[in-house]
Amino acid sequence: MDAYIDLLKILLPELLITHFNLTGHQTEGDILHLHFEEKPEVPKEFSSSLVTAHGFHKEITVQDFPVRGKKVFLHIKRRRWLNKQDKKVIQRDWNLVAQGTRMTVEFAAFLKVLNQY
């Protein structure tokens, strides 16, 4: 299983592999869809509070680097947490999507550099 995780860390953003589980995949022609759900671990920043899992946010879709000639779309479901003390819904502050795009930050930076040449 570690070889599988190491391979995914090479192909995908490490943040994604560290904090999300791959729940499925499908190939449609030249498009690869990878589905991820945030792991059910309570965020460290909320470990001092009494929190419980409270469902998921709406799934987001992010385009990532092409792999072997296939477009890659990451379908990501982030968790919500309920703080039982003040009844507020809380979440991690993920910075997965580059501002103004539907691509990962790394892929957007790569394209930005390519555009300069």
NORBELBEL-V197075 format. One record per run of one state. SS is the DSSP state (2 for helix, 1 for strand, 0 for the rest). FROM is the first residue (numbers start at 1). LEN is the number of residues. If there is no record, write none. Layout:
SS FROM LEN
SS FROM LEN
//
This chain:
0 1 1
2 2 10
0 12 2
2 14 6
1 20 9
0 29 2
1 31 8
0 39 5
2 44 3
0 47 4
1 51 6
0 57 3
1 60 8
0 68 2
1 70 8
0 78 1
1 79 5
0 84 4
1 88 3
0 91 6
1 97 1
0 98 5
1 103 2
2 105 11
0 116 2
//
